[in-house]
Amino acid sequence: MNGKSKALINLLRGWPNPALLPHAQIKAAAAKALSDANVFVPGLLYGPDAGYEPLREELAEWLTTFYKPERVIGPERICITGGASQNLACILQVYSDPIFTRNVWMVSPTYFKACAIIEDSGFQGRLRSVPEDEQGIDIEFLRKGLQQSERQAALEGNLKPEIKPPRPYSKIYRHLIFAVPTFSNPSSKTMSLARRQQLVRVAREYDALIIADDVYDQLQWLAYEPPTAKLDEAIEPRVVDVDRFLDGGSERPGADGFGNCVSNGSFSKIVGPGCRTGWAEGTLRFTYGLSQTGSSASGGAPSQLTATFMSELLQSGTVQQHILQVLRPAYARRYRIMINAIEDLLLPLGVTIKPPDREVFGGYFLWLSLPDPLKADDLVIRAQREENAIIGGGSLFGVYGDISHVELKDKVRLCFAWEEEDAFREGIERLGRVISRMQKADANGYSTMKRELEDSGQEKFW
């Protein structure tokens, strides 16, 4: 059966639909910035290491309004970045050592493209998977892993950084922890406040830096009707806010002042990924050190010109209005269309999806479980081959080199952000047809597609 005659439906790609990009507003912001010499001259020159100061100020005010921390966020806690992915590489450059930093611990299932960035910094073979439950990262599993890693380091005499020299503006952490705490990619789970507090305490105990990928936080809506939850603030404090205030805070007496969490933010999901502009927030000492990454100290902060456009968009309230009036309603509608199709067409076949454990849902993704004995890798191949439908199989979201602790073989990720809304039900119908055919087939034939999956070229549909 050949599905090439059908229009492609891509439920894998984690991009915003082009209709949701605020191109007219960006054009207006750029025109205003480029017509004012007080803005375009610094925008077109090398910027300060920490980034365009007006954008840092606007971000501080906006983040304070949305997250409502115990004390306001000052611009000195923020530095401008080239987006979350670029900044992850910079964090690794400044705050890790490829030998002394024992492991990078990743909540699993994970955002798999982060694995490649981490391996580029010398951690191949030392990424570690940490499972999650309904409350978030499994703290006891993480603690046991950290203890074992420390024992191994002691046996090897790995007691101080040997590769990177001491620098007054940075430190080298013993461990790194990567997580998407809110509306996680791919599982859509949100880590509870209690679990965030536990995570910070464990990070402090084992000298670990939590890299919190906070890119979906503003994309939230009511999962159920009638609505009772407020949407004008975050559903949980960020981990960086927990670190800032918990048990004396990240800059408490006796601490080194770097803290144990950095919030990695981005305009990619709320304005457009092509902007390649984001921000990092942490302690004053941490963000200063991050701004001294060699590539920033050499050429100034990344995205200097685009930062002037983002500053104007925030100062005018355009970003805030776009999130409130366009993105949240659109993603809520898209989410409900896909959920309704799944309930109608896939649940009767034995597919399961856990309902949200709170009133507010968000992000881009849904995480499904297939019925026994179906395997997601087989469904990926057959859906593409027979129905021209692209989906994300669970194995795609495993931590590189360590998938033994998380069950992924029956998991599927679907994205409701990219495709046109009228393609959702058709896409789910196509998956339902493939699942029905697989259920009727001989179970012994399922494993024959492993090589096809490896050769499917799935990356081009991401």
Contacts in CASP RR format, 6 or more apart in sequence:
PFRMAT RR
TARGET T0000
AUTHOR 0000-0000-0000
METHOD contacts of the structure
MODEL  1
MNGKSKALINLLRGWPNPALLPHAQIKAAAAKALSDANVFVPGLLYGPDA
GYEPLREELAEWLTTFYKPERVIGPERICITGGASQNLACILQVYSDPIF
TRNVWMVSPTYFKACAIIEDSGFQGRLRSVPEDEQGIDIEFLRKGLQQSE
RQAALEGNLKPEIKPPRPYSKIYRHLIFAVPTFSNPSSKTMSLARRQQLV
RVAREYDALIIADDVYDQLQWLAYEPPTAKLDEAIEPRVVDVDRFLDGGS
ERPGADGFGNCVSNGSFSKIVGPGCRTGWAEGTLRFTYGLSQTGSSASGG
APSQLTATFMSELLQSGTVQQHILQVLRPAYARRYRIMINAIEDLLLPLG
VTIKPPDREVFGGYFLWLSLPDPLKADDLVIRAQREENAIIGGGSLFGVY
GDISHVELKDKVRLCFAWEEEDAFREGIERLGRVISRMQKADANGYSTMK
RELEDSGQEKFW
1 385 0 8 1.000
1 386 0 8 1.000
2 385 0 8 1.000
2 386 0 8 1.000
3 385 0 8 1.000
3 386 0 8 1.000
3 387 0 8 1.000
3 388 0 8 1.000
4 388 0 8 1.000
5 388 0 8 1.000
6 387 0 8 1.000
6 388 0 8 1.000
6 430 0 8 1.000
7 388 0 8 1.000
7 423 0 8 1.000
8 388 0 8 1.000
8 389 0 8 1.000
8 390 0 8 1.000
9 387 0 8 1.000
9 388 0 8 1.000
9 389 0 8 1.000
9 390 0 8 1.000
9 419 0 8 1.000
9 423 0 8 1.000
9 426 0 8 1.000
9 427 0 8 1.000
9 430 0 8 1.000
10 389 0 8 1.000
10 390 0 8 1.000
10 418 0 8 1.000
10 419 0 8 1.000
10 461 0 8 1.000
11 389 0 8 1.000
11 390 0 8 1.000
11 391 0 8 1.000
11 392 0 8 1.000
11 414 0 8 1.000
11 415 0 8 1.000
11 416 0 8 1.000
11 418 0 8 1.000
11 419 0 8 1.000
11 424 0 8 1.000
11 427 0 8 1.000
12 390 0 8 1.000
12 391 0 8 1.000
12 392 0 8 1.000
12 413 0 8 1.000
12 415 0 8 1.000
12 458 0 8 1.000
12 461 0 8 1.000
12 462 0 8 1.000
13 390 0 8 1.000
13 415 0 8 1.000
13 418 0 8 1.000
13 419 0 8 1.000
13 461 0 8 1.000
13 462 0 8 1.000
14 364 0 8 1.000
14 365 0 8 1.000
14 415 0 8 1.000
14 417 0 8 1.000
14 418 0 8 1.000
14 462 0 8 1.000
15 273 0 8 1.000
15 417 0 8 1.000
15 418 0 8 1.000
16 269 0 8 1.000
16 272 0 8 1.000
16 273 0 8 1.000
16 417 0 8 1.000
16 418 0 8 1.000
17 330 0 8 1.000
17 417 0 8 1.000
17 418 0 8 1.000
17 419 0 8 1.000
17 420 0 8 1.000
20 326 0 8 1.000
20 327 0 8 1.000
20 330 0 8 1.000
20 417 0 8 1.000
21 271 0 8 1.000
21 272 0 8 1.000
22 271 0 8 1.000
22 272 0 8 1.000
22 313 0 8 1.000
22 318 0 8 1.000
22 322 0 8 1.000
22 326 0 8 1.000
25 313 0 8 1.000
25 318 0 8 1.000
25 322 0 8 1.000
26 271 0 8 1.000
26 275 0 8 1.000
26 309 0 8 1.000
26 313 0 8 1.000
29 309 0 8 1.000
29 310 0 8 1.000
29 312 0 8 1.000
29 313 0 8 1.000
29 316 0 8 1.000
29 318 0 8 1.000
30 309 0 8 1.000
32 39 0 8 1.000
32 312 0 8 1.000
33 39 0 8 1.000
33 40 0 8 1.000
33 43 0 8 1.000
33 308 0 8 1.000
33 309 0 8 1.000
33 311 0 8 1.000
33 312 0 8 1.000
34 40 0 8 1.000
39 308 0 8 1.000
39 312 0 8 1.000
40 308 0 8 1.000
42 52 0 8 1.000
42 304 0 8 1.000
42 308 0 8 1.000
43 52 0 8 1.000
43 304 0 8 1.000
43 305 0 8 1.000
43 307 0 8 1.000
43 308 0 8 1.000
44 304 0 8 1.000
44 305 0 8 1.000
45 304 0 8 1.000
46 299 0 8 1.000
46 300 0 8 1.000
46 304 0 8 1.000
47 299 0 8 1.000
47 300 0 8 1.000
47 301 0 8 1.000
47 304 0 8 1.000
48 300 0 8 1.000
48 301 0 8 1.000
49 79 0 8 1.000
49 291 0 8 1.000
49 292 0 8 1.000
49 296 0 8 1.000
49 297 0 8 1.000
49 300 0 8 1.000
49 301 0 8 1.000
50 56 0 8 1.000
50 78 0 8 1.000
50 79 0 8 1.000
50 80 0 8 1.000
50 287 0 8 1.000
50 288 0 8 1.000
50 291 0 8 1.000
50 301 0 8 1.000
51 79 0 8 1.000
51 80 0 8 1.000
51 291 0 8 1.000
51 300 0 8 1.000
51 301 0 8 1.000
51 304 0 8 1.000
51 307 0 8 1.000
52 80 0 8 1.000
52 301 0 8 1.000
52 304 0 8 1.000
52 307 0 8 1.000
52 308 0 8 1.000
52 311 0 8 1.000
53 75 0 8 1.000
54 308 0 8 1.000
54 311 0 8 1.000
54 315 0 8 1.000
55 80 0 8 1.000
55 279 0 8 1.000
55 307 0 8 1.000
55 308 0 8 1.000
55 310 0 8 1.000
55 311 0 8 1.000
55 314 0 8 1.000
56 75 0 8 1.000
56 78 0 8 1.000
56 79 0 8 1.000
56 80 0 8 1.000
56 279 0 8 1.000
57 75 0 8 1.000
58 310 0 8 1.000
58 311 0 8 1.000
58 314 0 8 1.000
58 315 0 8 1.000
59 75 0 8 1.000
59 78 0 8 1.000
59 279 0 8 1.000
59 314 0 8 1.000
60 72 0 8 1.000
60 73 0 8 1.000
60 74 0 8 1.000
60 75 0 8 1.000
60 77 0 8 1.000
60 78 0 8 1.000
62 314 0 8 1.000
62 319 0 8 1.000
62 320 0 8 1.000
63 73 0 8 1.000
63 78 0 8 1.000
63 281 0 8 1.000
64 72 0 8 1.000
64 73 0 8 1.000
64 74 0 8 1.000
66 217 0 8 1.000
66 218 0 8 1.000
66 232 0 8 1.000
66 233 0 8 1.000
66 234 0 8 1.000
67 73 0 8 1.000
67 233 0 8 1.000
67 234 0 8 1.000
67 237 0 8 1.000
67 238 0 8 1.000
67 241 0 8 1.000
68 233 0 8 1.000
68 234 0 8 1.000
69 237 0 8 1.000
69 241 0 8 1.000
69 244 0 8 1.000
69 245 0 8 1.000
70 241 0 8 1.000
70 244 0 8 1.000
70 245 0 8 1.000
71 245 0 8 1.000
73 281 0 8 1.000
76 284 0 8 1.000
76 287 0 8 1.000
77 281 0 8 1.000
77 282 0 8 1.000
77 283 0 8 1.000
77 284 0 8 1.000
77 287 0 8 1.000
78 279 0 8 1.000
78 280 0 8 1.000
78 281 0 8 1.000
78 282 0 8 1.000
78 287 0 8 1.000
79 279 0 8 1.000
79 280 0 8 1.000
79 287 0 8 1.000
79 288 0 8 1.000
79 290 0 8 1.000
79 291 0 8 1.000
79 301 0 8 1.000
80 277 0 8 1.000
80 278 0 8 1.000
80 279 0 8 1.000
80 301 0 8 1.000
80 302 0 8 1.000
80 303 0 8 1.000
80 307 0 8 1.000
81 87 0 8 1.000
81 90 0 8 1.000
81 264 0 8 1.000
81 265 0 8 1.000
81 266 0 8 1.000
81 277 0 8 1.000
81 278 0 8 1.000
81 279 0 8 1.000
81 280 0 8 1.000
81 301 0 8 1.000
81 302 0 8 1.000
81 303 0 8 1.000
82 276 0 8 1.000
82 277 0 8 1.000
82 278 0 8 1.000
82 302 0 8 1.000
82 303 0 8 1.000
83 265 0 8 1.000
83 266 0 8 1.000
83 267 0 8 1.000
83 268 0 8 1.000
83 276 0 8 1.000
83 277 0 8 1.000
83 278 0 8 1.000
83 302 0 8 1.000
83 303 0 8 1.000
84 213 0 8 1.000
84 215 0 8 1.000
84 264 0 8 1.000
84 265 0 8 1.000
84 266 0 8 1.000
84 268 0 8 1.000
84 278 0 8 1.000
85 113 0 8 1.000
85 114 0 8 1.000
85 117 0 8 1.000
86 276 0 8 1.000
86 302 0 8 1.000
87 264 0 8 1.000
87 265 0 8 1.000
87 278 0 8 1.000
87 280 0 8 1.000
87 290 0 8 1.000
88 114 0 8 1.000
88 117 0 8 1.000
88 118 0 8 1.000
88 178 0 8 1.000
88 211 0 8 1.000
88 213 0 8 1.000
88 264 0 8 1.000
89 117 0 8 1.000
89 120 0 8 1.000
89 121 0 8 1.000
90 290 0 8 1.000
90 293 0 8 1.000
90 295 0 8 1.000
90 296 0 8 1.000
91 209 0 8 1.000
91 211 0 8 1.000
91 262 0 8 1.000
91 264 0 8 1.000
91 280 0 8 1.000
91 290 0 8 1.000
92 117 0 8 1.000
92 118 0 8 1.000
92 120 0 8 1.000
92 121 0 8 1.000
92 176 0 8 1.000
93 121 0 8 1.000
93 293 0 8 1.000
93 294 0 8 1.000
94 170 0 8 1.000
94 289 0 8 1.000
94 290 0 8 1.000
94 292 0 8 1.000
94 293 0 8 1.000
95 170 0 8 1.000
95 171 0 8 1.000
95 172 0 8 1.000
95 173 0 8 1.000
95 176 0 8 1.000
95 209 0 8 1.000
95 258 0 8 1.000
95 290 0 8 1.000
96 104 0 8 1.000
96 121 0 8 1.000
96 123 0 8 1.000
96 172 0 8 1.000
96 173 0 8 1.000
96 176 0 8 1.000
96 209 0 8 1.000
97 161 0 8 1.000
97 162 0 8 1.000
97 163 0 8 1.000
97 164 0 8 1.000
97 172 0 8 1.000
98 121 0 8 1.000
98 122 0 8 1.000
98 123 0 8 1.000
98 163 0 8 1.000
99 158 0 8 1.000
99 161 0 8 1.000
99 162 0 8 1.000
99 163 0 8 1.000
100 158 0 8 1.000
100 160 0 8 1.000
100 161 0 8 1.000
100 162 0 8 1.000
100 163 0 8 1.000
100 164 0 8 1.000
100 172 0 8 1.000
100 174 0 8 1.000
101 123 0 8 1.000
101 172 0 8 1.000
101 173 0 8 1.000
101 174 0 8 1.000
101 175 0 8 1.000
101 176 0 8 1.000
102 126 0 8 1.000
102 149 0 8 1.000
102 150 0 8 1.000
102 152 0 8 1.000
102 153 0 8 1.000
102 158 0 8 1.000
102 174 0 8 1.000
102 175 0 8 1.000
103 123 0 8 1.000
103 126 0 8 1.000
103 127 0 8 1.000
103 128 0 8 1.000
103 149 0 8 1.000
103 175 0 8 1.000
103 176 0 8 1.000
104 118 0 8 1.000
104 123 0 8 1.000
104 126 0 8 1.000
104 127 0 8 1.000
104 128 0 8 1.000
104 175 0 8 1.000
104 176 0 8 1.000
104 177 0 8 1.000
104 178 0 8 1.000
105 128 0 8 1.000
105 130 0 8 1.000
105 142 0 8 1.000
105 145 0 8 1.000
105 146 0 8 1.000
105 175 0 8 1.000
105 176 0 8 1.000
105 177 0 8 1.000
105 178 0 8 1.000
105 208 0 8 1.000
106 114 0 8 1.000
106 115 0 8 1.000
106 118 0 8 1.000
106 127 0 8 1.000
106 128 0 8 1.000
106 129 0 8 1.000
106 130 0 8 1.000
106 177 0 8 1.000
106 178 0 8 1.000
106 179 0 8 1.000
106 399 0 8 1.000
107 130 0 8 1.000
107 132 0 8 1.000
107 136 0 8 1.000
107 137 0 8 1.000
107 177 0 8 1.000
107 178 0 8 1.000
107 179 0 8 1.000
107 180 0 8 1.000
107 184 0 8 1.000
108 129 0 8 1.000
108 130 0 8 1.000
108 131 0 8 1.000
108 132 0 8 1.000
108 397 0 8 1.000
108 398 0 8 1.000
108 399 0 8 1.000
108 402 0 8 1.000
108 403 0 8 1.000
108 405 0 8 1.000
108 406 0 8 1.000
109 186 0 8 1.000
109 187 0 8 1.000
109 367 0 8 1.000
109 394 0 8 1.000
109 397 0 8 1.000
109 398 0 8 1.000
109 406 0 8 1.000
109 408 0 8 1.000
109 411 0 8 1.000
110 129 0 8 1.000
110 178 0 8 1.000
110 397 0 8 1.000
110 398 0 8 1.000
110 399 0 8 1.000
111 180 0 8 1.000
111 185 0 8 1.000
111 186 0 8 1.000
111 213 0 8 1.000
111 397 0 8 1.000
112 396 0 8 1.000
112 397 0 8 1.000
112 398 0 8 1.000
112 400 0 8 1.000
114 178 0 8 1.000
114 213 0 8 1.000
115 127 0 8 1.000
115 398 0 8 1.000
115 399 0 8 1.000
115 400 0 8 1.000
116 400 0 8 1.000
118 127 0 8 1.000
118 176 0 8 1.000
118 178 0 8 1.000
119 125 0 8 1.000
119 127 0 8 1.000
119 400 0 8 1.000
124 400 0 8 1.000
125 400 0 8 1.000
125 401 0 8 1.000
125 402 0 8 1.000
127 399 0 8 1.000
127 400 0 8 1.000
127 401 0 8 1.000
127 402 0 8 1.000
128 145 0 8 1.000
128 149 0 8 1.000
128 399 0 8 1.000
128 402 0 8 1.000
129 398 0 8 1.000
129 399 0 8 1.000
129 402 0 8 1.000
129 403 0 8 1.000
129 404 0 8 1.000
129 405 0 8 1.000
129 406 0 8 1.000
130 137 0 8 1.000
130 138 0 8 1.000
130 141 0 8 1.000
130 142 0 8 1.000
130 177 0 8 1.000
130 405 0 8 1.000
131 138 0 8 1.000
131 141 0 8 1.000
131 405 0 8 1.000
131 406 0 8 1.000
132 138 0 8 1.000
132 184 0 8 1.000
132 187 0 8 1.000
132 189 0 8 1.000
132 191 0 8 1.000
134 189 0 8 1.000
134 354 0 8 1.000
134 357 0 8 1.000
135 191 0 8 1.000
135 192 0 8 1.000
135 194 0 8 1.000
135 195 0 8 1.000
136 189 0 8 1.000
136 190 0 8 1.000
136 191 0 8 1.000
136 192 0 8 1.000
136 195 0 8 1.000
137 177 0 8 1.000
137 179 0 8 1.000
137 191 0 8 1.000
137 195 0 8 1.000
137 199 0 8 1.000
139 195 0 8 1.000
139 198 0 8 1.000
139 199 0 8 1.000
139 202 0 8 1.000
141 405 0 8 1.000
142 177 0 8 1.000
142 199 0 8 1.000
142 202 0 8 1.000
143 202 0 8 1.000
146 175 0 8 1.000
146 202 0 8 1.000
146 206 0 8 1.000
146 208 0 8 1.000
149 175 0 8 1.000
150 174 0 8 1.000
150 206 0 8 1.000
153 159 0 8 1.000
153 174 0 8 1.000
161 172 0 8 1.000
164 172 0 8 1.000
167 292 0 8 1.000
169 285 0 8 1.000
169 288 0 8 1.000
169 289 0 8 1.000
169 292 0 8 1.000
170 289 0 8 1.000
170 292 0 8 1.000
171 256 0 8 1.000
171 258 0 8 1.000
173 207 0 8 1.000
173 208 0 8 1.000
173 209 0 8 1.000
174 206 0 8 1.000
174 207 0 8 1.000
174 208 0 8 1.000
175 203 0 8 1.000
175 206 0 8 1.000
175 207 0 8 1.000
175 208 0 8 1.000
175 209 0 8 1.000
176 208 0 8 1.000
176 209 0 8 1.000
176 211 0 8 1.000
177 199 0 8 1.000
177 203 0 8 1.000
177 208 0 8 1.000
177 209 0 8 1.000
177 210 0 8 1.000
177 211 0 8 1.000
178 211 0 8 1.000
178 213 0 8 1.000
179 191 0 8 1.000
179 199 0 8 1.000
179 210 0 8 1.000
179 211 0 8 1.000
179 212 0 8 1.000
179 213 0 8 1.000
179 239 0 8 1.000
180 212 0 8 1.000
180 213 0 8 1.000
180 214 0 8 1.000
180 215 0 8 1.000
180 216 0 8 1.000
181 190 0 8 1.000
181 191 0 8 1.000
181 196 0 8 1.000
181 212 0 8 1.000
181 213 0 8 1.000
181 214 0 8 1.000
181 236 0 8 1.000
181 238 0 8 1.000
181 239 0 8 1.000
182 190 0 8 1.000
182 191 0 8 1.000
182 214 0 8 1.000
182 216 0 8 1.000
182 217 0 8 1.000
182 234 0 8 1.000
182 235 0 8 1.000
182 236 0 8 1.000
182 238 0 8 1.000
183 189 0 8 1.000
183 190 0 8 1.000
183 216 0 8 1.000
183 217 0 8 1.000
183 219 0 8 1.000
183 220 0 8 1.000
183 361 0 8 1.000
183 362 0 8 1.000
183 363 0 8 1.000
183 364 0 8 1.000
184 190 0 8 1.000
184 191 0 8 1.000
185 213 0 8 1.000
185 216 0 8 1.000
185 363 0 8 1.000
185 364 0 8 1.000
185 365 0 8 1.000
186 365 0 8 1.000
186 367 0 8 1.000
186 394 0 8 1.000
186 397 0 8 1.000
186 413 0 8 1.000
187 365 0 8 1.000
187 367 0 8 1.000
188 361 0 8 1.000
188 362 0 8 1.000
188 363 0 8 1.000
188 365 0 8 1.000
188 366 0 8 1.000
188 367 0 8 1.000
190 235 0 8 1.000
190 236 0 8 1.000
190 358 0 8 1.000
191 199 0 8 1.000
191 236 0 8 1.000
191 239 0 8 1.000
192 236 0 8 1.000
193 236 0 8 1.000
193 237 0 8 1.000
193 242 0 8 1.000
196 236 0 8 1.000
196 237 0 8 1.000
196 239 0 8 1.000
196 242 0 8 1.000
197 242 0 8 1.000
197 246 0 8 1.000
199 210 0 8 1.000
199 239 0 8 1.000
200 210 0 8 1.000
200 239 0 8 1.000
200 242 0 8 1.000
200 243 0 8 1.000
200 246 0 8 1.000
200 260 0 8 1.000
200 261 0 8 1.000
201 246 0 8 1.000
201 247 0 8 1.000
202 208 0 8 1.000
203 209 0 8 1.000
203 210 0 8 1.000
203 243 0 8 1.000
203 260 0 8 1.000
203 261 0 8 1.000
204 260 0 8 1.000
208 260 0 8 1.000
209 259 0 8 1.000
209 260 0 8 1.000
209 261 0 8 1.000
209 262 0 8 1.000
210 239 0 8 1.000
210 243 0 8 1.000
210 260 0 8 1.000
210 261 0 8 1.000
210 262 0 8 1.000
211 261 0 8 1.000
211 262 0 8 1.000
211 264 0 8 1.000
212 238 0 8 1.000
212 239 0 8 1.000
212 240 0 8 1.000
212 261 0 8 1.000
212 262 0 8 1.000
212 263 0 8 1.000
212 264 0 8 1.000
213 264 0 8 1.000
213 265 0 8 1.000
214 238 0 8 1.000
214 240 0 8 1.000
214 263 0 8 1.000
214 264 0 8 1.000
214 265 0 8 1.000
215 264 0 8 1.000
215 265 0 8 1.000
215 266 0 8 1.000
215 268 0 8 1.000
215 269 0 8 1.000
216 269 0 8 1.000
216 362 0 8 1.000
216 363 0 8 1.000
216 364 0 8 1.000
217 234 0 8 1.000
217 238 0 8 1.000
218 269 0 8 1.000
218 270 0 8 1.000
218 323 0 8 1.000
218 327 0 8 1.000
219 269 0 8 1.000
219 270 0 8 1.000
219 323 0 8 1.000
219 327 0 8 1.000
219 328 0 8 1.000
219 331 0 8 1.000
219 362 0 8 1.000
219 363 0 8 1.000
219 364 0 8 1.000
220 231 0 8 1.000
220 235 0 8 1.000
220 328 0 8 1.000
220 360 0 8 1.000
220 361 0 8 1.000
220 362 0 8 1.000
220 363 0 8 1.000
221 231 0 8 1.000
221 328 0 8 1.000
221 329 0 8 1.000
221 331 0 8 1.000
221 332 0 8 1.000
221 335 0 8 1.000
221 360 0 8 1.000
221 361 0 8 1.000
221 362 0 8 1.000
222 229 0 8 1.000
222 231 0 8 1.000
222 332 0 8 1.000
222 359 0 8 1.000
222 360 0 8 1.000
222 361 0 8 1.000
223 335 0 8 1.000
223 355 0 8 1.000
223 356 0 8 1.000
223 358 0 8 1.000
223 359 0 8 1.000
223 360 0 8 1.000
223 361 0 8 1.000
224 356 0 8 1.000
224 359 0 8 1.000
227 359 0 8 1.000
228 359 0 8 1.000
229 235 0 8 1.000
229 358 0 8 1.000
229 359 0 8 1.000
229 360 0 8 1.000
231 328 0 8 1.000
231 360 0 8 1.000
235 358 0 8 1.000
235 360 0 8 1.000
238 263 0 8 1.000
239 261 0 8 1.000
239 263 0 8 1.000
240 261 0 8 1.000
240 262 0 8 1.000
240 263 0 8 1.000
240 281 0 8 1.000
240 282 0 8 1.000
242 261 0 8 1.000
243 249 0 8 1.000
243 250 0 8 1.000
243 259 0 8 1.000
243 260 0 8 1.000
243 261 0 8 1.000
244 250 0 8 1.000
244 282 0 8 1.000
244 283 0 8 1.000
249 255 0 8 1.000
250 257 0 8 1.000
250 258 0 8 1.000
250 259 0 8 1.000
250 260 0 8 1.000
250 261 0 8 1.000
250 282 0 8 1.000
250 283 0 8 1.000
251 257 0 8 1.000
251 259 0 8 1.000
251 283 0 8 1.000
251 284 0 8 1.000
251 285 0 8 1.000
256 285 0 8 1.000
257 283 0 8 1.000
257 285 0 8 1.000
257 286 0 8 1.000
258 283 0 8 1.000
258 285 0 8 1.000
258 286 0 8 1.000
259 282 0 8 1.000
259 283 0 8 1.000
259 285 0 8 1.000
259 286 0 8 1.000
261 282 0 8 1.000
262 280 0 8 1.000
262 281 0 8 1.000
262 282 0 8 1.000
262 286 0 8 1.000
262 290 0 8 1.000
263 280 0 8 1.000
263 281 0 8 1.000
263 282 0 8 1.000
264 280 0 8 1.000
265 278 0 8 1.000
265 279 0 8 1.000
265 280 0 8 1.000
265 281 0 8 1.000
266 277 0 8 1.000
266 278 0 8 1.000
266 279 0 8 1.000
267 275 0 8 1.000
267 277 0 8 1.000
267 278 0 8 1.000
267 310 0 8 1.000
267 319 0 8 1.000
268 274 0 8 1.000
268 275 0 8 1.000
268 276 0 8 1.000
268 278 0 8 1.000
269 363 0 8 1.000
269 364 0 8 1.000
270 319 0 8 1.000
270 322 0 8 1.000
270 323 0 8 1.000
270 327 0 8 1.000
271 310 0 8 1.000
271 313 0 8 1.000
271 319 0 8 1.000
271 322 0 8 1.000
275 303 0 8 1.000
275 306 0 8 1.000
275 309 0 8 1.000
275 310 0 8 1.000
276 302 0 8 1.000
276 303 0 8 1.000
276 306 0 8 1.000
277 302 0 8 1.000
277 303 0 8 1.000
277 306 0 8 1.000
277 307 0 8 1.000
277 310 0 8 1.000
278 303 0 8 1.000
280 287 0 8 1.000
280 290 0 8 1.000
281 287 0 8 1.000
291 297 0 8 1.000
291 301 0 8 1.000
295 302 0 8 1.000
296 302 0 8 1.000
301 307 0 8 1.000
310 319 0 8 1.000
312 318 0 8 1.000
313 319 0 8 1.000
314 320 0 8 1.000
331 362 0 8 1.000
331 363 0 8 1.000
331 364 0 8 1.000
331 416 0 8 1.000
331 417 0 8 1.000
333 421 0 8 1.000
334 416 0 8 1.000
334 417 0 8 1.000
334 421 0 8 1.000
334 424 0 8 1.000
335 361 0 8 1.000
335 362 0 8 1.000
335 366 0 8 1.000
335 416 0 8 1.000
337 416 0 8 1.000
337 421 0 8 1.000
337 424 0 8 1.000
337 425 0 8 1.000
338 366 0 8 1.000
338 414 0 8 1.000
338 416 0 8 1.000
338 424 0 8 1.000
338 428 0 8 1.000
339 353 0 8 1.000
339 366 0 8 1.000
341 424 0 8 1.000
341 425 0 8 1.000
341 427 0 8 1.000
341 428 0 8 1.000
341 429 0 8 1.000
342 351 0 8 1.000
342 353 0 8 1.000
342 366 0 8 1.000
342 368 0 8 1.000
342 414 0 8 1.000
342 428 0 8 1.000
345 425 0 8 1.000
345 428 0 8 1.000
345 429 0 8 1.000
345 431 0 8 1.000
345 432 0 8 1.000
346 368 0 8 1.000
346 428 0 8 1.000
346 431 0 8 1.000
346 432 0 8 1.000
346 435 0 8 1.000
347 353 0 8 1.000
349 371 0 8 1.000
349 432 0 8 1.000
349 435 0 8 1.000
349 436 0 8 1.000
349 439 0 8 1.000
350 370 0 8 1.000
350 371 0 8 1.000
351 368 0 8 1.000
351 369 0 8 1.000
351 370 0 8 1.000
351 371 0 8 1.000
351 435 0 8 1.000
352 368 0 8 1.000
352 369 0 8 1.000
352 371 0 8 1.000
353 366 0 8 1.000
353 367 0 8 1.000
353 368 0 8 1.000
353 369 0 8 1.000
354 367 0 8 1.000
363 417 0 8 1.000
364 415 0 8 1.000
364 416 0 8 1.000
364 417 0 8 1.000
365 413 0 8 1.000
365 414 0 8 1.000
365 415 0 8 1.000
365 416 0 8 1.000
366 413 0 8 1.000
366 414 0 8 1.000
366 415 0 8 1.000
366 416 0 8 1.000
367 411 0 8 1.000
367 412 0 8 1.000
367 413 0 8 1.000
368 411 0 8 1.000
368 412 0 8 1.000
368 413 0 8 1.000
368 414 0 8 1.000
369 410 0 8 1.000
369 411 0 8 1.000
369 412 0 8 1.000
370 376 0 8 1.000
370 379 0 8 1.000
370 410 0 8 1.000
370 411 0 8 1.000
370 412 0 8 1.000
370 435 0 8 1.000
371 410 0 8 1.000
371 439 0 8 1.000
372 410 0 8 1.000
373 443 0 8 1.000
373 446 0 8 1.000
374 410 0 8 1.000
374 435 0 8 1.000
374 438 0 8 1.000
374 439 0 8 1.000
374 446 0 8 1.000
375 409 0 8 1.000
375 410 0 8 1.000
375 446 0 8 1.000
375 447 0 8 1.000
376 392 0 8 1.000
376 393 0 8 1.000
376 394 0 8 1.000
376 395 0 8 1.000
376 408 0 8 1.000
376 409 0 8 1.000
376 410 0 8 1.000
376 411 0 8 1.000
376 412 0 8 1.000
377 393 0 8 1.000
377 394 0 8 1.000
377 395 0 8 1.000
377 409 0 8 1.000
377 449 0 8 1.000
377 450 0 8 1.000
377 453 0 8 1.000
378 438 0 8 1.000
378 446 0 8 1.000
378 447 0 8 1.000
378 449 0 8 1.000
378 453 0 8 1.000
379 391 0 8 1.000
379 393 0 8 1.000
379 412 0 8 1.000
379 431 0 8 1.000
379 434 0 8 1.000
379 435 0 8 1.000
379 438 0 8 1.000
380 391 0 8 1.000
380 392 0 8 1.000
380 393 0 8 1.000
380 412 0 8 1.000
380 453 0 8 1.000
380 456 0 8 1.000
380 458 0 8 1.000
381 449 0 8 1.000
381 452 0 8 1.000
381 453 0 8 1.000
381 456 0 8 1.000
382 434 0 8 1.000
382 437 0 8 1.000
382 438 0 8 1.000
382 449 0 8 1.000
383 389 0 8 1.000
383 390 0 8 1.000
383 391 0 8 1.000
383 430 0 8 1.000
383 431 0 8 1.000
383 434 0 8 1.000
384 390 0 8 1.000
384 456 0 8 1.000
385 452 0 8 1.000
386 433 0 8 1.000
386 434 0 8 1.000
386 437 0 8 1.000
387 427 0 8 1.000
387 430 0 8 1.000
387 431 0 8 1.000
387 433 0 8 1.000
387 434 0 8 1.000
388 430 0 8 1.000
389 427 0 8 1.000
389 430 0 8 1.000
389 431 0 8 1.000
389 434 0 8 1.000
390 458 0 8 1.000
390 461 0 8 1.000
391 412 0 8 1.000
391 413 0 8 1.000
391 414 0 8 1.000
391 431 0 8 1.000
392 412 0 8 1.000
392 413 0 8 1.000
392 414 0 8 1.000
392 458 0 8 1.000
393 408 0 8 1.000
393 411 0 8 1.000
393 412 0 8 1.000
393 413 0 8 1.000
394 408 0 8 1.000
394 409 0 8 1.000
394 411 0 8 1.000
394 412 0 8 1.000
394 413 0 8 1.000
395 403 0 8 1.000
395 408 0 8 1.000
395 409 0 8 1.000
395 453 0 8 1.000
396 413 0 8 1.000
396 458 0 8 1.000
397 408 0 8 1.000
397 411 0 8 1.000
397 413 0 8 1.000
398 406 0 8 1.000
398 408 0 8 1.000
399 406 0 8 1.000
416 424 0 8 1.000
438 446 0 8 1.000
END
